[in-house]
Amino acid sequence: MTDGITTGGDAVVVGGGLAGITAALALADAGVRVTLLEGRPRLGGLAFSFQRGDLTVDNGQHVYLRCCTAYRWFLDRIEGTALAPLQDRLDVPVLDLAKPEGRRLGRIQRDPLPVPLHLGRSLATYPHLSLTERAAVGRAALALMGLDLADPALDAQNFGSWLAAHGQSARAVQALWNLVGIATLNAVADDSSLGLAAMVFKTGLLSDPGAADIGWAHVPLGELHDRLARKALDSAGVRTEVRTRVTSISTESNGRWNVQVPGEALRADAVVLAVPQSEAHDLLPDGALDDPGRLLRIGTAPILNVHVVYDRPVLSTPFFAALGTPVQWVFDRTDSSGLRDGQYLALSQSAAHHEIDAPVAQLREKYLPELARLLPLARKAEVRDFFVTRERTATFAPTPGVGRLRPGTRTKAPGLYLAGAWTATGWPATMESAVRSGVSAADAALSALGRPRPRHLFEVEEAA
């Protein structure tokens, strides 16, 4: 990068997760010269892959919904849409171990009808709730539709208390509200902000008939978020440096930014900090935020992933959710991992505060019998491999009051912007939130640089 200010402007993006990649692509598409810096040896942030013998393993199971317009734009921008397709229509098998075999299966599905009728048949026939509980769920859903997501008072309220006040039994919370909420919020209802929970359910289930259709990568995440992302960055002219950790950020007398990395000083007109909140706190210059300490008050929540390789197929569906067992969601990762013989299942265990540091042997002793109870074919199958991956700070914790702590993209320091799923996107900590934050940061930087926004960026924001 050069020291002088030129027509397009110069930008440094710190952090190569989805937020940073998005910001870098959007800035480069507008003619800005961009350098993207990532401390890890790969791009993708907390949605990545690694090798375990012949297997290509995702660190955790990530899904998105049809309503995730920004992440869908991201997939399209890196030419990865076909590799992470959406369901034609929402269909979630739900197995309840509390019921006898042969009567355990229920489904959450939608019909091609207007909201809220699209879920009416599914709710009316959902076998894991009583008729009275199903009616109460319908009334609560209508009450959720009436909430104003722009009301800041929702952020301070507890979703679990709201559900109780709206007639939801403990069983309904477990079998429906937490079933969906724990996977999207990484928290149970009692630990969730009403504002974020209402956003999830209103947007995903009560906005458009197809909003909750589920999509997931049919290839390793590294194929999308590292290889294809890097190819798109290269094509856009972005200089991408991995294994490069920023040590400090400061302003110079001419108002430009000085970004220090080992052995080099990068100068830029704009800097986007797209790193976790604790790292952003440490890099922020004095005065950039009124209360930088609030970034450290944004809690984190863990996700545990349990990986099991069997010597034969034991599951015939792409995924299912479970009740009456510690198992939450189970996905078939056989094809995407490259496994040629047997079957590879990944268990995604959100809000795993009590198990995140448990020994592998203890987790094996706990979860293999549960899988055998859920999947009859697993009872005679041989376990060829069992391992776990742990993301101790997988997401920010969506606790009541967290909205007051999440900063916007602009700081008080001209030319310095924040991005990350933890910023004030209005969404919980999802891939969608990360991409939206990158769009917002790029938009703010382009405005300050006097650069026109790429048309596709504008359309995504409008759609979102």
C-alpha positions, 0 to 999 in steps of 0.5 A, a space after each residue: 500500500 502507498 502512503 499517499 491518498 489516491 482516488 479509490 482510497 485504501 482500507 485495511 480489514 483486520 480479521 478474516 472471518 465472514 464479517 471481514 471477508 464481506 467488508 473486504 469484498 464490498 470495499 474492493 468492489 467499489 474500487 477501494 484498495 484493500 488489505 485483509 489481515 488474518 492471524 490464523 493460517 486460514 480464512 473463515 473465522 469460527 466456521 472452518 474445516 480441518 483434516 483428521 486422517 482422511 476426513 475433512 471435518 467441520 469444527 461445528 455444524 452451521 446452517 442458515 435459513 432462507 430469510 438469511 438474505 445477506 449470507 445468501 448474497 455472500 454465497 452468491 458472491 463467492 460462487 458457492 450457492 450451489 454447494 450450500 442448497 436450501 430445502 425446498 420446504 421446511 422439514 425438521 424430523 423431531 425424535 422424542 425418546 420419552 415415547 415408545 419406539 415407533 411413536 417417537 417421530 414428529 415433524 416441524 413442516 410448512 405448507 404453501 400457505 400464507 403466514 401463519 397458516 403455513 405452520 397450522 397443519 404442522 402445529 395441529 399434528 405435532 405429536 410432542 405436545 398435547 392439544 391444549 399445549 398446541 393451542 397455547 403455542 398458537 396464541 403465543 405465536 400470534 402475540 409474538 407477531 404483534 411485538 415491535 422489534 424496534 422497541 428497546 424495552 424488549 432487550 431487557 426482558 427475559 424470553 422464558 418469563 414472557 413464554 410463561 406469561 403467555 401460557 407456555 408449559 415447561 413441555 412446550 418450551 422444551 419441545 418447541 421454543 427451546 428446540 428452535 431457540 437453542 440452535 439459533 440463539 445458543 441459549 435456552 429461553 430463560 437465558 435469552 433476551 426477548 428482543 433477540 428471541 422475538 427477532 428469531 421467531 418473527 423473522 424465521 417462522 412468522 414473516 414469510 412462508 419460506 423464511 425458515 427453510 434450512 440450508 447447509 453446506 454439502 461440502 466442507 466449510 473450508 471449501 466455502 469460507 476459505 478456498 472460494 472466499 480467497 478466490 473471490 478476494 483475489 479476483 477483486 484485487 484484495 491483498 490477503 495476508 494470513 498468519 498476520 496479527 495486528 499489534 496496534 492501530 493508531 492515527 497519524 498527523 495527516 488523519 490516516 491510519 497506521 496499522 502495525 503488523 510484525 515487520 510492516 506498517 500499513 497506512 490506510 484511509 479506513 480500517 475495519 476491525 472485524 475481530 471478536 469483541 475482546 480483541 477489538 477492545 484491545 486494539 481500539 485507540 483511546 476515544 474511539 468508543 465512549 465506553 469501550 469496557 462494555 465490549 468486555 461485558 458482552 458475554 460468550 456462550 460455548 458450542 460442543 460438537 460430538 463427532 462419531 464415525 460408524 462402520 455402517 449407515 445408521 441414519 437415513 435422513 440428513 439431520 434430526 432434532 431430539 427430545 428427551 435426551 441430552 442430544 440436541 441436533 444430529 447431522 449426517 456429514 458422511 459425503 461432505 467429509 469424504 468418508 467412503 465407507 460407513 457413516 459420519 454423524 455430527 452432534 451439535 450441542 449448543 449452550 454447552 456450558 456444563 460440558 464444554 471442558 468434559 473429557 472425551 471419554 466422559 462424553 463418549 460414555 454419555 453420548 454413544 448410548 443416547 445415539 443407540 437409543 435414538 437410532 436402532 441401527 446404531 446398536 449393532 454398528 461399530 464405532 470407528 472414531 469418536 472425537 469432539 471439537 470445542 468452541 468455548 466462545 462460539 457466540 456472544 451470549 444473547 442475555 437480556 440487556 445485551 443489546 445495550 452493549 452491542 456497538 454500532 459499526 461507526 466509532 468516534 474515530 473517523 475512518 475506523 469501523 467495527 464489524 462482527 456478529 457481536 455488533 448491533 446487527 439486530 440478529 443473534 450471533 449467526 453467519 447472517 449477523 456476521 455478513 450483515 455487519 461486514 456490509 454495514 462497515 463497508 457501507 459506512 467506510 464507502 460513505 466516508 470515502 465518498 465512494 459509490 456503493 456497489 449496486 449489489 451491496 445496496 440491493 442486499 441491504 434493501 432485501 435484508 
